[in-house]
Amino acid sequence: METGLKSAPHSVKRWQLNGTEYESQRVPNLRSETRFSSWTPLNNKKHNLQLFEERVNLVLHWFDLWTDMQRKHLLHSLLTRCTKSQLKYCKDLLIETVPVTRVDFTAVLPRFLSLYIMSFLSPLDLSRAAQVSWYWRVLAEQDCLWAGRCIRRGWFLPYTPGENEFGAWKNHYISCVSTLDLLTPREATELYGTLNQQSTDPAEEEEEKKKEKRIRQKIRDKLQEERRLSIRTRRAWGSNAKPKGAIAGGTFSGVTFTSWPSLSWPPRMVGSSSLSLDKGQPINATQVQGRVQTTSVGSEKLPKARGMLSSFIHRPALPHTYSPHHQSSSSLLMLISNRIPAYELVLSGVKAGVIVVLYNHRGTLSALLTQVERVTSGQPVQRVGLLAPGGTEEIHLLHGISLSERTLLTPDHREFWEKLCSWVVPTQEGGGIDIFCSLAASASGVTLIRSLSTLTGLEVRAPVGLATGSFQNILSEWSSGDVRTGLWDQQPAAPALQYVCDSVLQGWCRQAQWMEEALDDLRSSLQPQLQQASLQARGRALELSEALTEGLTALTEQQETRPLEFLSTFLTRWSKKDEGEESYEEDKQTQKAAEQHSLHTSLSPIPKLPQTALDWRGAVVRELHHSECLYLGRLSSILKVYQEPLTAALNSNRTILSFADIQIVFIPVTVILQLNRVFEADLQTRLQQWGAEQCVGDVFVKLCSKLRVYTNYLNNYTTALCTIDKCREARPAFRAFLKMADRTLATHMLSLQELLLCPVWRIQEYVTLLQALCLHTHPGHPDFTHLCSALKKMLQFIQFMQKLKSNSEKDKLMEETQQMIRGCPSLSEGNRQLIITQDAVLLRSPDERIPESLRTYEQVSDVGLFLFNDALVLTQRNVRHTPFTLSHQSTHTFLASVALPSLTVREIIHSRYVRHAFVLEGPRRYWVCATKRGEEREHFLSVLRSAINSALTGPQ
């Protein structure tokens, strides 16, 4: 044994040498040399474990001595012999040891997501991204990334890209950018000046405005010259068209369609033109190009071939007439906030040729700009109309974003208005902005109009606020041109009537507040039906798009000489597939026309008041006296129609209402009526002796000194309404009396509760008229001091009214919430207020040990989330649908409540198993909830986090 060991190396050493490629020719003899390690004590676990560890250490020692190729060969052999569970263990171990910190998102994400991410890059960043790899270059040079950037700047591709052409829009963008004149900020300031420079001298200000006009005209002339040169050097239309049947580039009578309009693009009306499509006379590409280059208006050529084609493709024109040059004169843009009361009625009366953008009041300025850019598709508009909540000094453009004299020159507002007005034609061509708030009725509003006009270089018009009522200031005269010169539109509501029909506008201006109450209930009850109708409308739009596609395809194949008649016949045959649709539309239109006719006939027009030319103080005072007479008539009707008959019945022992109830309801009205009769008499005396130096401010100061009467009325207002409701339920005679007296000619078609609201409305009208008087009164006039003092007191009183209204609404909302939730503890504790409610579903995971990204969830129940300023209440929501109808009812049962300081919120990442989910973690338990839409989750969580922060920082 000793001789064997001396004559030959140890077996372990020989394996080590063989593992390092030493004496490879002696490998076949290894079997006979491993006798020392071939025995395994299976029955002895201790020795077996010891021997296993020794062998593992031995293999690891060999592994350290092997080359990289040998190690990889061993790992490959081991992995091929592993089971699935062992491979999964190896995968988890590798991920833990070597985590993935960098990955090419273009290789992992779908292509459309990669393009969406790249759409946020600037052109310079896109060019840099194209240098990363070949695949990145393919993505970074896609036309969908560069076409929008070119179109927004008016750089239209002068030909149709071929099917296999790659990067056409990027090359066009680079060629356009390389020909631009670049100036440093200092050089631009010296050459062009700035728009926000304030000048105290009127002559210098006028000179600056003239200089700005010359600069803008110079830039326009330069752009016109460049467009003329580009038209002369570009290829003819249709020279690179696609074959027949190709939708994106098919030809129609020799004219190439460069693109098809989106379904979201609204129709635009166009005016007359010198380019016509006569029956039986097709237009070819040569004729179109020749006419575009030679068409002129007066002495100035307008070579806008792309405008002609875009109007030819996107705009329905008059019969056989197209207008390539006057398209901007007929297109108006109207922005409508969804916070406007009864905005649906305004939408129903919008005139043809007006592009309407209904935007979310809780959005952002950038989102609004994107929405406008999408519907206008980069084409210029004639004027922009803005219908948003506001007053005489500011406009509530968005939630938390108000436009006023102080905020106009902030970076966000400045960028918004500069970009928005870049899509409006110049003032010389009729461009301008129409704001539906009575900014021209106050000095601050006039300053805002001047600043906005200076910033945008456009004409800004707004109502002067000489008509009183809900929104009736829109029906008054509008400012025209420069407000400093005192020029106004003599025809009332002339700018507003460019956007909305006369009958619809008058009805909405007078009845907006009452319509909003009815529409609010209608929206809440018909929300599921409206969503279903929206989906059906989208489906019909897709069907119409399919029909137009097939019709245009058939038109290009048959080479018809009368394309409009062919399309009309084709769409008529298509529509016959859906029987009954036409009769439904006719019934709907008939019903709508009947409603509009009923609304128009039930409203009386505002009487036209005589006024002296340029005597705007007199016009305001006459409007004040006229509206005061109407106000006194309504207050008098309360006493004549209601108080006197009820008092007479009480005196004749036929009690309808007790003496105490009569005193509670009608005595405050009597006191206000006496006060305002004196005020009206003073106004009439001043009007009879009206002159340039006549004053009415002292009359207002006298009225403001007795505003305590209105304070007592407002403090008693809630009690009076509760008394009316209580007596109406408890006394059938009083119910019958109200049914007979309400909404008659004597009560001006109003109920008793609506008549009691007249003093609240009148205070707001006083503020509007006082602001108009201060605007048109010179600071040196003896009446100016009294008017400013009265206006200040009225504004303070309005703040008091708004505080009362806010407290009343909060108390009412808390009572309704308390009654809605079954088994809920008392909510009327301290200064608790309801912030927001949200419907969601409660989720549960079958196995909590699964990683959250792979975890599945099942819906347990529907829940309601009621967020207060100090707690979050969770309820179980039960939905019950009414048989044979689409309506349903929801009931809430108290589930849990969590104090906001002890509540944490965590979002759950979207996966294939769950979407729009989040976790609410309390001190003892947690809830996994999910909303139907992502927007609802984002909005609720943002409000919830804000409330939690306020609750945490409040006690400090």
Helices and strands as residue ranges (DSSP letters): H 2-7, H 11-19, G 24-29, H 30-33, G 35-37, H 45-65, H 68-80, H 84-97, H 105-108, H 111-118, H 123-129, H 134-140, H 143-152, H 168-178, H 185-192, H 202-233, E 251-252, E 255-256, E 275-276, H 285-294, E 296-297, E 300-301, H 305-314, E 321-322, G 327-329, E 332-337, H 343-348, E 354-359, H 365-376, E 383-387, E 395-398, E 401-403, H 411-421, G 427-429, E 432-435, G 439-441, H 443-456, E 459-461, G 472-475, G 483-485, G 496-498, H 502-525, H 527-558, H 563-575, H 581-602, H 616-637, I 638-643, H 644-651, H 659-688, H 697-704, H 708-730, H 732-741, G 745-747, H 752-755, H 758-775, H 784-820, E 821-822, E 834-844, G 852-854, E 858-868, E 871-881, E 888-899, G 900-902, E 904-907, E 917-921, E 926-930, H 934-953
